[in-house]
Amino acid sequence: MKITLRIDIGSGPFEVTTSLATIVAWERRYKRKASDLANGIGIEDLAFLAHEACKGQSITVPAVLDDFIKKLEEIEIVSEEPGNPTDRPPTDAD
């Protein structure tokens, strides 16, 4: 699952995309499954995902999540990609 987020921490908006490692970190911290994201996601969840995605992409952000949240001026989901997109399975005709 990849989620692209547009965030602004005071220096203008930019986009970050979550990775599998970002989603796993979210699951571990909040003791929830990635499938729970489909049932609704809170602002703290989005902030955590943005924070982890920034760190994973070497974007300088405050080390502590609460300090990052204090700097957030805007956060929104730009797009979501399913966790396991698959192509049509091969058939005997292939």
PDB file of N, CA, C and O in Angstrom:
ATOM      1  N   MET A   1       0.841  -1.172   0.000  1.00  0.00           N
ATOM      2  CA  MET A   1       0.000   0.000   0.000  1.00  0.00           C
ATOM      3  C   MET A   1       0.887   1.237   0.000  1.00  0.00           C
ATOM      4  O   MET A   1       1.823   1.356   0.790  1.00  0.00           O
ATOM      5  N   LYS A   2       0.574   2.132  -0.888  1.00  0.00           N
ATOM      6  CA  LYS A   2       1.280   3.405  -0.937  1.00  0.00           C
ATOM      7  C   LYS A   2       0.252   4.522  -0.823  1.00  0.00           C
ATOM      8  O   LYS A   2      -0.776   4.523  -1.501  1.00  0.00           O
ATOM      9  N   ILE A   3       0.553   5.456   0.039  1.00  0.00           N
ATOM     10  CA  ILE A   3      -0.301   6.632   0.208  1.00  0.00           C
ATOM     11  C   ILE A   3       0.572   7.852  -0.037  1.00  0.00           C
ATOM     12  O   ILE A   3       1.620   8.014   0.589  1.00  0.00           O
ATOM     13  N   THR A   4       0.135   8.705  -0.950  1.00  0.00           N
ATOM     14  CA  THR A   4       0.847   9.955  -1.196  1.00  0.00           C
ATOM     15  C   THR A   4       0.142  11.049  -0.422  1.00  0.00           C
ATOM     16  O   THR A   4      -1.067  11.244  -0.545  1.00  0.00           O
ATOM     17  N   LEU A   5       0.921  11.758   0.375  1.00  0.00           N
ATOM     18  CA  LEU A   5       0.396  12.818   1.231  1.00  0.00           C
ATOM     19  C   LEU A   5       1.005  14.156   0.838  1.00  0.00           C
ATOM     20  O   LEU A   5       2.195  14.245   0.532  1.00  0.00           O
ATOM     21  N   ARG A   6       0.178  15.192   0.849  1.00  0.00           N
ATOM     22  CA  ARG A   6       0.673  16.558   0.666  1.00  0.00           C
ATOM     23  C   ARG A   6       0.695  17.193   2.044  1.00  0.00           C
ATOM     24  O   ARG A   6      -0.321  17.263   2.735  1.00  0.00           O
ATOM     25  N   ILE A   7       1.880  17.655   2.428  1.00  0.00           N
ATOM     26  CA  ILE A   7       2.015  18.263   3.751  1.00  0.00           C
ATOM     27  C   ILE A   7       2.714  19.607   3.644  1.00  0.00           C
ATOM     28  O   ILE A   7       3.417  19.894   2.674  1.00  0.00           O
ATOM     29  N   ASP A   8       2.503  20.412   4.657  1.00  0.00           N
ATOM     30  CA  ASP A   8       3.192  21.692   4.769  1.00  0.00           C
ATOM     31  C   ASP A   8       3.612  21.846   6.223  1.00  0.00           C
ATOM     32  O   ASP A   8       2.771  21.869   7.121  1.00  0.00           O
ATOM     33  N   ILE A   9       4.914  21.951   6.447  1.00  0.00           N
ATOM     34  CA  ILE A   9       5.432  22.140   7.805  1.00  0.00           C
ATOM     35  C   ILE A   9       6.012  23.541   7.962  1.00  0.00           C
ATOM     36  O   ILE A   9       6.904  23.785   8.774  1.00  0.00           O
ATOM     37  N   GLY A  10       5.474  24.451   7.156  1.00  0.00           N
ATOM     38  CA  GLY A  10       5.853  25.846   7.302  1.00  0.00           C
ATOM     39  C   GLY A  10       6.727  26.396   6.193  1.00  0.00           C
ATOM     40  O   GLY A  10       6.977  27.600   6.143  1.00  0.00           O
ATOM     41  N   SER A  11       7.194  25.536   5.308  1.00  0.00           N
ATOM     42  CA  SER A  11       8.070  26.006   4.226  1.00  0.00           C
ATOM     43  C   SER A  11       7.444  25.769   2.858  1.00  0.00           C
ATOM     44  O   SER A  11       8.150  25.725   1.850  1.00  0.00           O
ATOM     45  N   GLY A  12       6.134  25.617   2.819  1.00  0.00           N
ATOM     46  CA  GLY A  12       5.428  25.372   1.571  1.00  0.00           C
ATOM     47  C   GLY A  12       5.088  23.902   1.432  1.00  0.00           C
ATOM     48  O   GLY A  12       5.786  23.044   1.973  1.00  0.00           O
ATOM     49  N   PRO A  13       4.004  23.604   0.701  1.00  0.00           N
ATOM     50  CA  PRO A  13       3.558  22.223   0.579  1.00  0.00           C
ATOM     51  C   PRO A  13       4.501  21.373  -0.279  1.00  0.00           C
ATOM     52  O   PRO A  13       5.125  21.862  -1.221  1.00  0.00           O
ATOM     53  N   PHE A  14       4.584  20.102   0.072  1.00  0.00           N
ATOM     54  CA  PHE A  14       5.324  19.117  -0.719  1.00  0.00           C
ATOM     55  C   PHE A  14       4.667  17.765  -0.499  1.00  0.00           C
ATOM     56  O   PHE A  14       3.867  17.596   0.421  1.00  0.00           O
ATOM     57  N   GLU A  15       5.009  16.805  -1.347  1.00  0.00           N
ATOM     58  CA  GLU A  15       4.405  15.484  -1.276  1.00  0.00           C
ATOM     59  C   GLU A  15       5.413  14.433  -0.844  1.00  0.00           C
ATOM     60  O   GLU A  15       6.587  14.493  -1.209  1.00  0.00           O
ATOM     61  N   VAL A  16       4.941  13.468  -0.061  1.00  0.00           N
ATOM     62  CA  VAL A  16       5.726  12.303   0.325  1.00  0.00           C
ATOM     63  C   VAL A  16       4.856  11.074   0.103  1.00  0.00           C
ATOM     64  O   VAL A  16       3.629  11.153   0.167  1.00  0.00           O
ATOM     65  N   THR A  17       5.492   9.947  -0.158  1.00  0.00           N
ATOM     66  CA  THR A  17       4.773   8.696  -0.388  1.00  0.00           C
ATOM     67  C   THR A  17       5.237   7.664   0.620  1.00  0.00           C
ATOM     68  O   THR A  17       6.435   7.483   0.840  1.00  0.00           O
ATOM     69  N   THR A  18       4.282   6.998   1.224  1.00  0.00           N
ATOM     70  CA  THR A  18       4.613   5.962   2.194  1.00  0.00           C
ATOM     71  C   THR A  18       5.225   4.758   1.485  1.00  0.00           C
ATOM     72  O   THR A  18       5.056   4.565   0.281  1.00  0.00           O
ATOM     73  N   SER A  19       5.931   3.966   2.263  1.00  0.00           N
ATOM     74  CA  SER A  19       6.490   2.705   1.769  1.00  0.00           C
ATOM     75  C   SER A  19       5.931   1.586   2.635  1.00  0.00           C
ATOM     76  O   SER A  19       5.212   1.838   3.602  1.00  0.00           O
ATOM     77  N   LEU A  20       6.259   0.362   2.288  1.00  0.00           N
ATOM     78  CA  LEU A  20       5.838  -0.769   3.104  1.00  0.00           C
ATOM     79  C   LEU A  20       6.378  -0.619   4.528  1.00  0.00           C
ATOM     80  O   LEU A  20       5.674  -0.912   5.495  1.00  0.00           O
ATOM     81  N   ALA A  21       7.619  -0.166   4.654  1.00  0.00           N
ATOM     82  CA  ALA A  21       8.222   0.031   5.979  1.00  0.00           C
ATOM     83  C   ALA A  21       7.448   1.072   6.785  1.00  0.00           C
ATOM     84  O   ALA A  21       7.320   0.933   8.002  1.00  0.00           O
ATOM     85  N   THR A  22       6.937   2.101   6.135  1.00  0.00           N
ATOM     86  CA  THR A  22       6.152   3.137   6.810  1.00  0.00           C
ATOM     87  C   THR A  22       4.865   2.531   7.373  1.00  0.00           C
ATOM     88  O   THR A  22       4.496   2.799   8.517  1.00  0.00           O
ATOM     89  N   ILE A  23       4.190   1.719   6.569  1.00  0.00           N
ATOM     90  CA  ILE A  23       2.939   1.099   6.999  1.00  0.00           C
ATOM     91  C   ILE A  23       3.193   0.127   8.149  1.00  0.00           C
ATOM     92  O   ILE A  23       2.410   0.075   9.097  1.00  0.00           O
ATOM     93  N   VAL A  24       4.273  -0.638   8.073  1.00  0.00           N
ATOM     94  CA  VAL A  24       4.617  -1.582   9.148  1.00  0.00           C
ATOM     95  C   VAL A  24       4.901  -0.816  10.444  1.00  0.00           C
ATOM     96  O   VAL A  24       4.472  -1.237  11.518  1.00  0.00           O
ATOM     97  N   ALA A  25       5.612   0.289  10.349  1.00  0.00           N
ATOM     98  CA  ALA A  25       5.892   1.105  11.540  1.00  0.00           C
ATOM     99  C   ALA A  25       4.588   1.599  12.157  1.00  0.00           C
ATOM    100  O   ALA A  25       4.449   1.614  13.380  1.00  0.00           O
ATOM    101  N   TRP A  26       3.631   2.003  11.319  1.00  0.00           N
ATOM    102  CA  TRP A  26       2.317   2.444  11.811  1.00  0.00           C
ATOM    103  C   TRP A  26       1.602   1.297  12.513  1.00  0.00           C
ATOM    104  O   TRP A  26       1.052   1.486  13.598  1.00  0.00           O
ATOM    105  N   GLU A  27       1.601   0.092  11.901  1.00  0.00           N
ATOM    106  CA  GLU A  27       0.957  -1.072  12.514  1.00  0.00           C
ATOM    107  C   GLU A  27       1.564  -1.380  13.886  1.00  0.00           C
ATOM    108  O   GLU A  27       0.842  -1.657  14.844  1.00  0.00           O
ATOM    109  N   ARG A  28       2.884  -1.331  13.968  1.00  0.00           N
ATOM    110  CA  ARG A  28       3.566  -1.642  15.226  1.00  0.00           C
ATOM    111  C   ARG A  28       3.253  -0.614  16.316  1.00  0.00           C
ATOM    112  O   ARG A  28       3.025  -0.973  17.471  1.00  0.00           O
ATOM    113  N   ARG A  29       3.245   0.647  15.944  1.00  0.00           N
ATOM    114  CA  ARG A  29       3.015   1.702  16.945  1.00  0.00           C
ATOM    115  C   ARG A  29       1.586   1.699  17.461  1.00  0.00           C
ATOM    116  O   ARG A  29       1.351   1.822  18.663  1.00  0.00           O
ATOM    117  N   TYR A  30       0.623   1.556  16.537  1.00  0.00           N
ATOM    118  CA  TYR A  30      -0.780   1.685  16.913  1.00  0.00           C
ATOM    119  C   TYR A  30      -1.496   0.344  17.094  1.00  0.00           C
ATOM    120  O   TYR A  30      -2.691   0.317  17.390  1.00  0.00           O
ATOM    121  N   LYS A  31      -0.774  -0.766  16.919  1.00  0.00           N
ATOM    122  CA  LYS A  31      -1.334  -2.107  17.123  1.00  0.00           C
ATOM    123  C   LYS A  31      -2.608  -2.321  16.308  1.00  0.00           C
ATOM    124  O   LYS A  31      -3.604  -2.849  16.801  1.00  0.00           O
ATOM    125  N   ARG A  32      -2.546  -1.896  15.048  1.00  0.00           N
ATOM    126  CA  ARG A  32      -3.667  -2.060  14.118  1.00  0.00           C
ATOM    127  C   ARG A  32      -3.150  -2.663  12.826  1.00  0.00           C
ATOM    128  O   ARG A  32      -1.942  -2.692  12.587  1.00  0.00           O
ATOM    129  N   LYS A  33      -4.051  -3.137  12.001  1.00  0.00           N
ATOM    130  CA  LYS A  33      -3.703  -3.728  10.707  1.00  0.00           C
ATOM    131  C   LYS A  33      -3.860  -2.685   9.605  1.00  0.00           C
ATOM    132  O   LYS A  33      -4.683  -1.775   9.707  1.00  0.00           O
ATOM    133  N   ALA A  34      -3.068  -2.828   8.563  1.00  0.00           N
ATOM    134  CA  ALA A  34      -3.146  -1.894   7.434  1.00  0.00           C
ATOM    135  C   ALA A  34      -4.551  -1.875   6.842  1.00  0.00           C
ATOM    136  O   ALA A  34      -4.992  -0.840   6.342  1.00  0.00           O
ATOM    137  N   SER A  35      -5.252  -2.989   6.890  1.00  0.00           N
ATOM    138  CA  SER A  35      -6.618  -3.034   6.358  1.00  0.00           C
ATOM    139  C   SER A  35      -7.545  -2.082   7.108  1.00  0.00           C
ATOM    140  O   SER A  35      -8.568  -1.667   6.565  1.00  0.00           O
ATOM    141  N   ASP A  36      -7.199  -1.729   8.356  1.00  0.00           N
ATOM    142  CA  ASP A  36      -8.003  -0.775   9.128  1.00  0.00           C
ATOM    143  C   ASP A  36      -8.002   0.612   8.487  1.00  0.00           C
ATOM    144  O   ASP A  36      -8.918   1.403   8.714  1.00  0.00           O
ATOM    145  N   LEU A  37      -6.984   0.905   7.695  1.00  0.00           N
ATOM    146  CA  LEU A  37      -6.909   2.219   7.053  1.00  0.00           C
ATOM    147  C   LEU A  37      -8.089   2.452   6.117  1.00  0.00           C
ATOM    148  O   LEU A  37      -8.497   3.593   5.900  1.00  0.00           O
ATOM    149  N   ALA A  38      -8.638   1.373   5.562  1.00  0.00           N
ATOM    150  CA  ALA A  38      -9.770   1.500   4.650  1.00  0.00           C
ATOM    151  C   ALA A  38     -11.050   1.923   5.375  1.00  0.00           C
ATOM    152  O   ALA A  38     -11.977   2.438   4.751  1.00  0.00           O
ATOM    153  N   ASN A  39     -11.097   1.706   6.681  1.00  0.00           N
ATOM    154  CA  ASN A  39     -12.282   2.039   7.462  1.00  0.00           C
ATOM    155  C   ASN A  39     -12.251   3.454   8.021  1.00  0.00           C
ATOM    156  O   ASN A  39     -13.122   3.836   8.802  1.00  0.00           O
ATOM    157  N   GLY A  40     -11.270   4.214   7.630  1.00  0.00           N
ATOM    158  CA  GLY A  40     -11.143   5.582   8.120  1.00  0.00           C
ATOM    159  C   GLY A  40      -9.801   5.767   8.794  1.00  0.00           C
ATOM    160  O   GLY A  40      -9.276   4.855   9.433  1.00  0.00           O
ATOM    161  N   ILE A  41      -9.266   6.938   8.645  1.00  0.00           N
ATOM    162  CA  ILE A  41      -7.945   7.219   9.184  1.00  0.00           C
ATOM    163  C   ILE A  41      -7.988   8.569   9.875  1.00  0.00           C
ATOM    164  O   ILE A  41      -8.554   9.529   9.352  1.00  0.00           O
ATOM    165  N   GLY A  42      -7.391   8.635  11.045  1.00  0.00           N
ATOM    166  CA  GLY A  42      -7.380   9.864  11.825  1.00  0.00           C
ATOM    167  C   GLY A  42      -6.227  10.771  11.428  1.00  0.00           C
ATOM    168  O   GLY A  42      -5.307  10.360  10.721  1.00  0.00           O
ATOM    169  N   ILE A  43      -6.291  11.975  11.880  1.00  0.00           N
ATOM    170  CA  ILE A  43      -5.244  12.957  11.595  1.00  0.00           C
ATOM    171  C   ILE A  43      -3.920  12.529  12.216  1.00  0.00           C
ATOM    172  O   ILE A  43      -2.868  12.700  11.600  1.00  0.00           O
ATOM    173  N   GLU A  44      -3.955  11.973  13.428  1.00  0.00           N
ATOM    174  CA  GLU A  44      -2.707  11.504  14.033  1.00  0.00           C
ATOM    175  C   GLU A  44      -2.087  10.389  13.197  1.00  0.00           C
ATOM    176  O   GLU A  44      -0.867  10.320  13.047  1.00  0.00           O
ATOM    177  N   ASP A  45      -2.940   9.510  12.651  1.00  0.00           N
ATOM    178  CA  ASP A  45      -2.443   8.452  11.771  1.00  0.00           C
ATOM    179  C   ASP A  45      -1.744   9.054  10.552  1.00  0.00           C
ATOM    180  O   ASP A  45      -0.643   8.638  10.189  1.00  0.00           O
ATOM    181  N   LEU A  46      -2.393  10.034   9.927  1.00  0.00           N
ATOM    182  CA  LEU A  46      -1.802  10.699   8.760  1.00  0.00           C
ATOM    183  C   LEU A  46      -0.487  11.377   9.127  1.00  0.00           C
ATOM    184  O   LEU A  46       0.492  11.301   8.385  1.00  0.00           O
ATOM    185  N   ALA A  47      -0.478  12.041  10.281  1.00  0.00           N
ATOM    186  CA  ALA A  47       0.736  12.726  10.718  1.00  0.00           C
ATOM    187  C   ALA A  47       1.865  11.726  10.935  1.00  0.00           C
ATOM    188  O   ALA A  47       3.002  11.981  10.538  1.00  0.00           O
ATOM    189  N   PHE A  48       1.562  10.590  11.561  1.00  0.00           N
ATOM    190  CA  PHE A  48       2.584   9.564  11.778  1.00  0.00           C
ATOM    191  C   PHE A  48       3.124   9.061  10.440  1.00  0.00           C
ATOM    192  O   PHE A  48       4.336   8.954  10.253  1.00  0.00           O
ATOM    193  N   LEU A  49       2.213   8.751   9.506  1.00  0.00           N
ATOM    194  CA  LEU A  49       2.644   8.259   8.194  1.00  0.00           C
ATOM    195  C   LEU A  49       3.504   9.297   7.473  1.00  0.00           C
ATOM    196  O   LEU A  49       4.513   8.951   6.857  1.00  0.00           O
ATOM    197  N   ALA A  50       3.107  10.564   7.550  1.00  0.00           N
ATOM    198  CA  ALA A  50       3.888  11.630   6.912  1.00  0.00           C
ATOM    199  C   ALA A  50       5.259  11.752   7.556  1.00  0.00           C
ATOM    200  O   ALA A  50       6.262  11.892   6.855  1.00  0.00           O
ATOM    201  N   HIS A  51       5.315  11.700   8.870  1.00  0.00           N
ATOM    202  CA  HIS A  51       6.567  11.812   9.614  1.00  0.00           C
ATOM    203  C   HIS A  51       7.522  10.684   9.219  1.00  0.00           C
ATOM    204  O   HIS A  51       8.692  10.924   8.919  1.00  0.00           O
ATOM    205  N   GLU A  52       7.006   9.448   9.225  1.00  0.00           N
ATOM    206  CA  GLU A  52       7.836   8.295   8.858  1.00  0.00           C
ATOM    207  C   GLU A  52       8.265   8.357   7.394  1.00  0.00           C
ATOM    208  O   GLU A  52       9.408   8.036   7.068  1.00  0.00           O
ATOM    209  N   ALA A  53       7.353   8.769   6.508  1.00  0.00           N
ATOM    210  CA  ALA A  53       7.691   8.870   5.085  1.00  0.00           C
ATOM    211  C   ALA A  53       8.781   9.921   4.860  1.00  0.00           C
ATOM    212  O   ALA A  53       9.693   9.712   4.060  1.00  0.00           O
ATOM    213  N   CYS A  54       8.686  11.038   5.559  1.00  0.00           N
ATOM    214  CA  CYS A  54       9.720  12.079   5.440  1.00  0.00           C
ATOM    215  C   CYS A  54      11.076  11.535   5.880  1.00  0.00           C
ATOM    216  O   CYS A  54      12.077  11.711   5.186  1.00  0.00           O
ATOM    217  N   LYS A  55      11.103  10.875   7.034  1.00  0.00           N
ATOM    218  CA  LYS A  55      12.364  10.316   7.519  1.00  0.00           C
ATOM    219  C   LYS A  55      12.913   9.291   6.543  1.00  0.00           C
ATOM    220  O   LYS A  55      14.121   9.235   6.313  1.00  0.00           O
ATOM    221  N   GLY A  56      12.033   8.478   5.966  1.00  0.00           N
ATOM    222  CA  GLY A  56      12.454   7.461   5.006  1.00  0.00           C
ATOM    223  C   GLY A  56      12.987   8.040   3.708  1.00  0.00           C
ATOM    224  O   GLY A  56      13.744   7.383   2.994  1.00  0.00           O
ATOM    225  N   GLN A  57      12.591   9.279   3.399  1.00  0.00           N
ATOM    226  CA  GLN A  57      13.035   9.939   2.169  1.00  0.00           C
ATOM    227  C   GLN A  57      14.085  11.009   2.465  1.00  0.00           C
ATOM    228  O   GLN A  57      14.340  11.883   1.636  1.00  0.00           O
ATOM    229  N   SER A  58      14.692  10.936   3.651  1.00  0.00           N
ATOM    230  CA  SER A  58      15.766  11.845   4.076  1.00  0.00           C
ATOM    231  C   SER A  58      15.359  13.316   4.046  1.00  0.00           C
ATOM    232  O   SER A  58      16.175  14.184   3.736  1.00  0.00           O
ATOM    233  N   ILE A  59      14.108  13.590   4.366  1.00  0.00           N
ATOM    234  CA  ILE A  59      13.618  14.964   4.499  1.00  0.00           C
ATOM    235  C   ILE A  59      13.758  15.329   5.970  1.00  0.00           C
ATOM    236  O   ILE A  59      13.263  14.611   6.839  1.00  0.00           O
ATOM    237  N   THR A  60      14.417  16.421   6.248  1.00  0.00           N
ATOM    238  CA  THR A  60      14.669  16.822   7.627  1.00  0.00           C
ATOM    239  C   THR A  60      13.369  17.261   8.299  1.00  0.00           C
ATOM    240  O   THR A  60      12.706  18.201   7.861  1.00  0.00           O
ATOM    241  N   VAL A  61      13.031  16.560   9.363  1.00  0.00           N
ATOM    242  CA  VAL A  61      11.850  16.878  10.162  1.00  0.00           C
ATOM    243  C   VAL A  61      12.229  16.716  11.637  1.00  0.00           C
ATOM    244  O   VAL A  61      13.230  16.069  11.944  1.00  0.00           O
ATOM    245  N   PRO A  62      11.446  17.295  12.551  1.00  0.00           N
ATOM    246  CA  PRO A  62      11.729  17.079  13.967  1.00  0.00           C
ATOM    247  C   PRO A  62      11.740  15.583  14.292  1.00  0.00           C
ATOM    248  O   PRO A  62      10.935  14.821  13.759  1.00  0.00           O
ATOM    249  N   ALA A  63      12.642  15.178  15.155  1.00  0.00           N
ATOM    250  CA  ALA A  63      12.789  13.760  15.490  1.00  0.00           C
ATOM    251  C   ALA A  63      11.587  13.215  16.252  1.00  0.00           C
ATOM    252  O   ALA A  63      11.245  12.040  16.116  1.00  0.00           O
ATOM    253  N   VAL A  64      10.952  14.054  17.045  1.00  0.00           N
ATOM    254  CA  VAL A  64       9.822  13.633  17.874  1.00  0.00           C
ATOM    255  C   VAL A  64       8.518  13.921  17.121  1.00  0.00           C
ATOM    256  O   VAL A  64       8.315  15.022  16.608  1.00  0.00           O
ATOM    257  N   LEU A  65       7.638  12.910  17.063  1.00  0.00           N
ATOM    258  CA  LEU A  65       6.381  13.046  16.326  1.00  0.00           C
ATOM    259  C   LEU A  65       5.569  14.248  16.797  1.00  0.00           C
ATOM    260  O   LEU A  65       5.052  14.994  15.965  1.00  0.00           O
ATOM    261  N   ASP A  66       5.444  14.456  18.099  1.00  0.00           N
ATOM    262  CA  ASP A  66       4.648  15.585  18.596  1.00  0.00           C
ATOM    263  C   ASP A  66       5.208  16.929  18.137  1.00  0.00           C
ATOM    264  O   ASP A  66       4.445  17.858  17.870  1.00  0.00           O
ATOM    265  N   ASP A  67       6.529  17.039  18.042  1.00  0.00           N
ATOM    266  CA  ASP A  67       7.139  18.283  17.535  1.00  0.00           C
ATOM    267  C   ASP A  67       6.840  18.466  16.053  1.00  0.00           C
ATOM    268  O   ASP A  67       6.634  19.587  15.587  1.00  0.00           O
ATOM    269  N   PHE A  68       6.817  17.357  15.314  1.00  0.00           N
ATOM    270  CA  PHE A  68       6.445  17.394  13.898  1.00  0.00           C
ATOM    271  C   PHE A  68       4.996  17.857  13.748  1.00  0.00           C
ATOM    272  O   PHE A  68       4.689  18.701  12.907  1.00  0.00           O
ATOM    273  N   ILE A  69       4.113  17.297  14.570  1.00  0.00           N
ATOM    274  CA  ILE A  69       2.694  17.660  14.510  1.00  0.00           C
ATOM    275  C   ILE A  69       2.502  19.148  14.802  1.00  0.00           C
ATOM    276  O   ILE A  69       1.667  19.794  14.169  1.00  0.00           O
ATOM    277  N   LYS A  70       3.248  19.691  15.733  1.00  0.00           N
ATOM    278  CA  LYS A  70       3.147  21.114  16.060  1.00  0.00           C
ATOM    279  C   LYS A  70       3.523  21.997  14.871  1.00  0.00           C
ATOM    280  O   LYS A  70       3.026  23.116  14.747  1.00  0.00           O
ATOM    281  N   LYS A  71       4.405  21.496  13.990  1.00  0.00           N
ATOM    282  CA  LYS A  71       4.823  22.268  12.818  1.00  0.00           C
ATOM    283  C   LYS A  71       3.877  22.108  11.634  1.00  0.00           C
ATOM    284  O   LYS A  71       3.895  22.925  10.713  1.00  0.00           O
ATOM    285  N   LEU A  72       3.051  21.060  11.648  1.00  0.00           N
ATOM    286  CA  LEU A  72       2.153  20.797  10.524  1.00  0.00           C
ATOM    287  C   LEU A  72       1.131  21.910  10.357  1.00  0.00           C
ATOM    288  O   LEU A  72       0.402  22.246  11.290  1.00  0.00           O
ATOM    289  N   GLU A  73       1.088  22.470   9.173  1.00  0.00           N
ATOM    290  CA  GLU A  73       0.072  23.477   8.849  1.00  0.00           C
ATOM    291  C   GLU A  73      -1.032  22.876   7.992  1.00  0.00           C
ATOM    292  O   GLU A  73      -2.164  23.361   7.996  1.00  0.00           O
ATOM    293  N   GLU A  74      -0.699  21.816   7.256  1.00  0.00           N
ATOM    294  CA  GLU A  74      -1.659  21.187   6.358  1.00  0.00           C
ATOM    295  C   GLU A  74      -1.225  19.755   6.111  1.00  0.00           C
ATOM    296  O   GLU A  74      -0.032  19.457   6.041  1.00  0.00           O
ATOM    297  N   ILE A  75      -2.210  18.865   5.980  1.00  0.00           N
ATOM    298  CA  ILE A  75      -1.948  17.486   5.599  1.00  0.00           C
ATOM    299  C   ILE A  75      -3.178  16.949   4.888  1.00  0.00           C
ATOM    300  O   ILE A  75      -4.301  17.109   5.367  1.00  0.00           O
ATOM    301  N   GLU A  76      -2.963  16.311   3.744  1.00  0.00           N
ATOM    302  CA  GLU A  76      -4.082  15.728   3.018  1.00  0.00           C
ATOM    303  C   GLU A  76      -3.593  14.556   2.184  1.00  0.00           C
ATOM    304  O   GLU A  76      -2.432  14.497   1.779  1.00  0.00           O
ATOM    305  N   ILE A  77      -4.505  13.626   1.937  1.00  0.00           N
ATOM    306  CA  ILE A  77      -4.196  12.476   1.090  1.00  0.00           C
ATOM    307  C   ILE A  77      -4.354  12.904  -0.358  1.00  0.00           C
ATOM    308  O   ILE A  77      -5.390  13.444  -0.748  1.00  0.00           O
ATOM    309  N   VAL A  78      -3.312  12.658  -1.157  1.00  0.00           N
ATOM    310  CA  VAL A  78      -3.357  12.985  -2.577  1.00  0.00           C
ATOM    311  C   VAL A  78      -3.809  11.767  -3.367  1.00  0.00           C
ATOM    312  O   VAL A  78      -4.644  11.884  -4.264  1.00  0.00           O
ATOM    313  N   SER A  79      -3.259  10.585  -3.038  1.00  0.00           N
ATOM    314  CA  SER A  79      -3.657   9.361  -3.728  1.00  0.00           C
ATOM    315  C   SER A  79      -3.316   8.150  -2.884  1.00  0.00           C
ATOM    316  O   SER A  79      -2.488   8.205  -1.975  1.00  0.00           O
ATOM    317  N   GLU A  80      -3.982   7.055  -3.214  1.00  0.00           N
ATOM    318  CA  GLU A  80      -3.730   5.769  -2.564  1.00  0.00           C
ATOM    319  C   GLU A  80      -3.602   4.706  -3.635  1.00  0.00           C
ATOM    320  O   GLU A  80      -4.339   4.711  -4.621  1.00  0.00           O
ATOM    321  N   GLU A  81      -2.667   3.798  -3.438  1.00  0.00           N
ATOM    322  CA  GLU A  81      -2.518   2.650  -4.322  1.00  0.00           C
ATOM    323  C   GLU A  81      -2.778   1.403  -3.500  1.00  0.00           C
ATOM    324  O   GLU A  81      -2.365   1.331  -2.343  1.00  0.00           O
ATOM    325  N   PRO A  82      -3.458   0.415  -4.079  1.00  0.00           N
ATOM    326  CA  PRO A  82      -3.734  -0.804  -3.321  1.00  0.00           C
ATOM    327  C   PRO A  82      -2.453  -1.516  -2.910  1.00  0.00           C
ATOM    328  O   PRO A  82      -1.400  -1.343  -3.524  1.00  0.00           O
ATOM    329  N   GLY A  83      -2.567  -2.311  -1.870  1.00  0.00           N
ATOM    330  CA  GLY A  83      -1.412  -3.003  -1.320  1.00  0.00           C
ATOM    331  C   GLY A  83      -0.781  -4.012  -2.244  1.00  0.00           C
ATOM    332  O   GLY A  83       0.445  -4.089  -2.324  1.00  0.00           O
ATOM    333  N   ASN A  84      -1.583  -4.790  -2.946  1.00  0.00           N
ATOM    334  CA  ASN A  84      -1.049  -5.839  -3.795  1.00  0.00           C
ATOM    335  C   ASN A  84      -1.727  -5.836  -5.149  1.00  0.00           C
ATOM    336  O   ASN A  84      -2.508  -6.740  -5.447  1.00  0.00           O
ATOM    337  N   PRO A  85      -1.445  -4.842  -5.975  1.00  0.00           N
ATOM    338  CA  PRO A  85      -2.060  -4.868  -7.305  1.00  0.00           C
ATOM    339  C   PRO A  85      -1.532  -6.072  -8.061  1.00  0.00           C
ATOM    340  O   PRO A  85      -0.344  -6.389  -8.004  1.00  0.00           O
ATOM    341  N   THR A  86      -2.425  -6.732  -8.766  1.00  0.00           N
ATOM    342  CA  THR A  86      -2.006  -7.919  -9.515  1.00  0.00           C
ATOM    343  C   THR A  86      -2.457  -7.807 -10.952  1.00  0.00           C
ATOM    344  O   THR A  86      -3.464  -7.174 -11.268  1.00  0.00           O
ATOM    345  N   ASP A  87      -1.696  -8.429 -11.796  1.00  0.00           N
ATOM    346  CA  ASP A  87      -2.079  -8.551 -13.196  1.00  0.00           C
ATOM    347  C   ASP A  87      -2.928  -9.805 -13.342  1.00  0.00           C
ATOM    348  O   ASP A  87      -3.040 -10.613 -12.420  1.00  0.00           O
ATOM    349  N   ARG A  88      -3.514  -9.945 -14.507  1.00  0.00           N
ATOM    350  CA  ARG A  88      -4.282 -11.138 -14.815  1.00  0.00           C
ATOM    351  C   ARG A  88      -3.347 -12.338 -14.718  1.00  0.00           C
ATOM    352  O   ARG A  88      -2.230 -12.288 -15.232  1.00  0.00           O
ATOM    353  N   PRO A  89      -3.782 -13.416 -14.068  1.00  0.00           N
ATOM    354  CA  PRO A  89      -2.911 -14.578 -13.963  1.00  0.00           C
ATOM    355  C   PRO A  89      -2.694 -15.202 -15.339  1.00  0.00           C
ATOM    356  O   PRO A  89      -3.576 -15.124 -16.194  1.00  0.00           O
ATOM    357  N   PRO A  90      -1.546 -15.814 -15.562  1.00  0.00           N
ATOM    358  CA  PRO A  90      -1.300 -16.445 -16.865  1.00  0.00           C
ATOM    359  C   PRO A  90      -2.255 -17.599 -17.099  1.00  0.00           C
ATOM    360  O   PRO A  90      -2.685 -18.272 -16.162  1.00  0.00           O
ATOM    361  N   THR A  91      -2.574 -17.813 -18.349  1.00  0.00           N
ATOM    362  CA  THR A  91      -3.443 -18.942 -18.737  1.00  0.00           C
ATOM    363  C   THR A  91      -2.670 -19.849 -19.667  1.00  0.00           C
ATOM    364  O   THR A  91      -1.544 -19.540 -20.056  1.00  0.00           O
ATOM    365  N   ASP A  92      -3.270 -20.961 -20.019  1.00  0.00           N
ATOM    366  CA  ASP A  92      -2.618 -21.890 -20.951  1.00  0.00           C
ATOM    367  C   ASP A  92      -2.418 -21.271 -22.321  1.00  0.00           C
ATOM    368  O   ASP A  92      -1.539 -21.689 -23.075  1.00  0.00           O
ATOM    369  N   ALA A  93      -3.248 -20.256 -22.651  1.00  0.00           N
ATOM    370  CA  ALA A  93      -3.154 -19.609 -23.959  1.00  0.00           C
ATOM    371  C   ALA A  93      -1.947 -18.670 -24.030  1.00  0.00           C
ATOM    372  O   ALA A  93      -1.529 -18.287 -25.122  1.00  0.00           O
ATOM    373  N   ASP A  94      -1.381 -18.295 -22.874  1.00  0.00           N
ATOM    374  CA  ASP A  94      -0.245 -17.344 -22.864  1.00  0.00           C
ATOM    375  C   ASP A  94       1.042 -17.990 -23.274  1.00  0.00           C
ATOM    376  O   ASP A  94       2.079 -17.327 -23.316  1.00  0.00           O
TER     377      ASP A  94
END
